[in-house]
């Protein structure tokens, strides 16, 4: 369950702090890659202040956790994203 919405600018900042770099793309998507683990995150072309859909937050969270780039508590704290227990 989400306790509040997260805008794209906040998510982009989190990805940058986790070491991701934004890659140029010809499409209408945001592409981020972390160079050490080579983890990739591909998101729709959200405007900076747009609210990120919960399914995309879950996907980013999982990618970060599976690649050892953040633990779930840190992600939840930084985004104020909470799952129902």
Secondary structure in CASP SS format (residue, H / E / C, confidence):
PFRMAT SS
TARGET T0000
AUTHOR 0000-0000-0000
METHOD secondary structure of the structure
MODEL  1
X C 1.00
X C 1.00
X C 1.00
X C 1.00
X C 1.00
X C 1.00
X E 1.00
X H 1.00
X H 1.00
X H 1.00
X H 1.00
X H 1.00
X H 1.00
X H 1.00
X H 1.00
X H 1.00
X H 1.00
X C 1.00
X C 1.00
X E 1.00
X E 1.00
X E 1.00
X E 1.00
X C 1.00
X C 1.00
X C 1.00
X C 1.00
X C 1.00
X E 1.00
X E 1.00
X E 1.00
X E 1.00
X E 1.00
X E 1.00
X C 1.00
X C 1.00
X C 1.00
X C 1.00
X C 1.00
X E 1.00
X E 1.00
X E 1.00
X E 1.00
X E 1.00
X C 1.00
X C 1.00
X C 1.00
X C 1.00
X C 1.00
X C 1.00
X E 1.00
X C 1.00
X C 1.00
X H 1.00
X H 1.00
X H 1.00
X H 1.00
X H 1.00
X H 1.00
X H 1.00
X H 1.00
X H 1.00
X H 1.00
X H 1.00
X H 1.00
X H 1.00
X C 1.00
X C 1.00
X C 1.00
X C 1.00
X C 1.00
X H 1.00
X H 1.00
X H 1.00
X H 1.00
X H 1.00
X H 1.00
X H 1.00
X H 1.00
X C 1.00
X C 1.00
X C 1.00
X C 1.00
X C 1.00
X C 1.00
END
